[in-house]
């Protein structure tokens, strides 16, 4: 699979392969195909971030649903940065996306100016400086909402508690 045996990624891949039997691997391949991923997509994502293959389908489904149906990402976009599947929905994904969505609604950033998946990969310090502290004067509730991990639903952005779009 083209791993450098001296890399940390190799060790993670080895771990995932050691705890995943053939049947489970095939089930996961079938699961990702439902999101439009090809076998090559899964293998590419696995080479980049093997740990995502160790998560349950339920956990991955909730994250993929959020990325695709709430934030408008394409499933194929996630192939390019599969580590976003390993982040906590409650502690990282929803709080950051809430800040971004609020800034977009306030007209301070345009949707095409940000890549949600890239923003999620950046450090906490980078995110705070670039999106929270920078706009704190224009949108005073940003820091509070981010620190309290307030969801998109709680700040009234048209989403339910699990991150899906509210039915109106």
C-alpha positions, 0 to 999 in steps of 0.5 A: 500500500506504499507505506514507509515502514518507519512512519507513524502512518505505517504503524497506524495502518498496521494497527487498523489492519490487525484489528480488522478481519477480511469480512469487516474490511469488505463491509467498510468498503461497501459502506463507503461505496454508499457515500460514492467512494470507489475502492481506490478512494478508500485506499487513498484515504486509508494511506493518508489517515488509516485510523478512520477505518477503525471507527464504527459506521454509525460514527462515520455516518453522522460525520459524513451526513454533517459534512455533506448534508449540513455543510455542503461538502462533496463526499469525494472532498473527504477522501482528500482529507480523511483525518476529518473523519477522526475529529469529534463532532461535538468538540471540534466539528460543530463548534468550528462550523458554527463559527464559520456559518455565523460569520457567513451569515453576518457577511464577514466571510464568503462561503467560497473563501473558506474550505470547511475541511481545511479549517477543521485540520488547522490547529486550535490556535490558528482557528481562534486567531483567524476566525474568532479573535479577528471578528470578535468586535463585529460578532461579540458572541463568537468566543462565547459560542465557540468556547461553550461548544454551542451547536448550529441549532442553538444559535438558530442557524436552521439546524437540528441538534444532531446537525441535520437540516430542520424540517420546516 
